[in-house]
């Protein structure tokens, strides 16, 4: 039986919404992932994070909200399908995927 393992992370960063919005597709490409949906008006993306031989891929939804000219809130929602067998092997996969994205985005913004 398969089910979804979910995780969420919220961040407030000292970068403008525009600079964050422009950086995210570069980070996704750098990670070898794929943007499935992109809504420029709502500043929302759905990203397909690749899986491996022993795990399913994850879906990540990223939502950006401008708090002021220099501060942006990032909400990252992750879902990974798991089965009874893979749930033990991939216990932290959803959080690890979100963390990989967050670290890569931070590195890109600090270049």
C-alpha positions as CSV (number, residue, x, y, z in Angstrom):
1,X,0.0,0.0,0.0
2,X,1.4,3.4,-0.9
3,X,0.8,6.8,0.8
4,X,2.4,10.2,0.9
5,X,4.9,11.4,3.4
6,X,4.6,15.2,3.7
7,X,6.8,17.9,5.1
8,X,6.7,21.7,5.2
9,X,9.3,24.4,5.8
10,X,8.8,28.2,6.1
11,X,11.6,30.8,5.7
12,X,11.9,34.5,5.7
13,X,14.9,35.7,3.7
14,X,16.5,39.1,3.1
15,X,16.2,39.0,-0.7
16,X,13.6,40.6,-2.9
17,X,10.8,38.5,-4.3
18,X,12.0,39.2,-7.9
19,X,15.5,38.0,-7.2
20,X,14.2,34.8,-5.5
21,X,11.8,34.1,-8.3
22,X,14.6,34.5,-10.9
23,X,17.0,32.2,-8.9
24,X,14.7,29.3,-8.4
25,X,14.6,27.9,-12.0
26,X,18.4,28.1,-12.0
27,X,18.6,26.1,-8.7
28,X,16.1,23.5,-10.1
29,X,18.2,23.1,-13.2
30,X,21.4,22.8,-11.2
31,X,19.9,20.0,-9.1
32,X,18.7,18.2,-12.2
33,X,15.1,18.5,-11.2
34,X,12.1,19.7,-13.4
35,X,9.6,22.5,-13.0
36,X,6.1,20.9,-13.6
37,X,3.9,24.0,-13.0
38,X,4.7,27.7,-12.8
39,X,2.3,30.4,-11.8
40,X,4.1,33.8,-12.2
41,X,1.1,35.8,-10.8
42,X,0.9,33.8,-7.6
43,X,4.6,33.2,-7.4
44,X,4.1,29.5,-7.1
45,X,6.0,26.6,-8.6
46,X,5.6,22.8,-8.5
47,X,8.9,20.9,-8.9
48,X,9.5,17.3,-9.6
49,X,12.6,16.2,-7.6
50,X,14.2,13.1,-9.1
51,X,14.2,9.8,-7.2
52,X,16.8,7.1,-7.1
53,X,17.0,3.4,-7.6
54,X,15.7,2.8,-4.0
55,X,13.2,5.7,-3.7
56,X,10.4,7.5,-5.5
57,X,10.9,11.1,-6.5
58,X,9.4,13.9,-4.5
59,X,7.1,16.8,-5.5
60,X,7.9,20.1,-4.0
61,X,5.6,23.2,-4.1
62,X,7.3,26.5,-3.5
63,X,5.2,29.6,-2.7
64,X,6.8,33.1,-2.4
65,X,5.2,36.0,-0.7
66,X,6.7,39.5,-0.6
67,X,6.8,40.9,2.9
68,X,8.5,44.2,1.9
69,X,10.9,45.3,-0.9
70,X,13.8,43.4,0.7
71,X,12.2,40.5,2.5
72,X,10.4,37.4,1.1
73,X,8.6,34.5,2.8
74,X,9.2,31.1,1.2
75,X,6.9,28.2,2.0
76,X,8.1,24.8,0.8
77,X,5.8,21.9,0.8
78,X,7.1,18.4,0.0
79,X,5.4,15.1,-0.8
80,X,7.0,11.8,-1.4
81,X,5.1,8.6,-2.2
82,X,6.2,5.7,0.0
83,X,5.1,2.1,0.4
84,X,5.2,-0.1,3.5
85,X,8.6,-1.4,2.4
86,X,10.2,1.9,1.3
87,X,8.9,3.9,4.2
88,X,11.6,2.6,6.5
89,X,14.4,3.1,4.0
90,X,13.3,6.6,3.0
91,X,12.1,7.9,6.4
92,X,13.7,11.4,6.0
93,X,13.6,11.7,2.2
94,X,11.0,14.4,2.0
95,X,12.8,16.6,4.5
96,X,16.2,15.8,2.9
97,X,14.8,16.9,-0.5
98,X,13.5,20.2,1.0
99,X,16.9,20.7,2.7
100,X,18.8,20.1,-0.6
101,X,16.6,22.7,-2.3
102,X,17.0,25.2,0.5
103,X,20.8,24.9,0.7
104,X,21.2,25.1,-3.1
105,X,18.9,28.2,-3.2
106,X,20.9,29.9,-0.3
107,X,24.2,29.2,-2.2
108,X,22.8,30.7,-5.4
109,X,21.5,33.8,-3.6
110,X,24.9,34.3,-2.0
111,X,27.0,34.1,-5.2
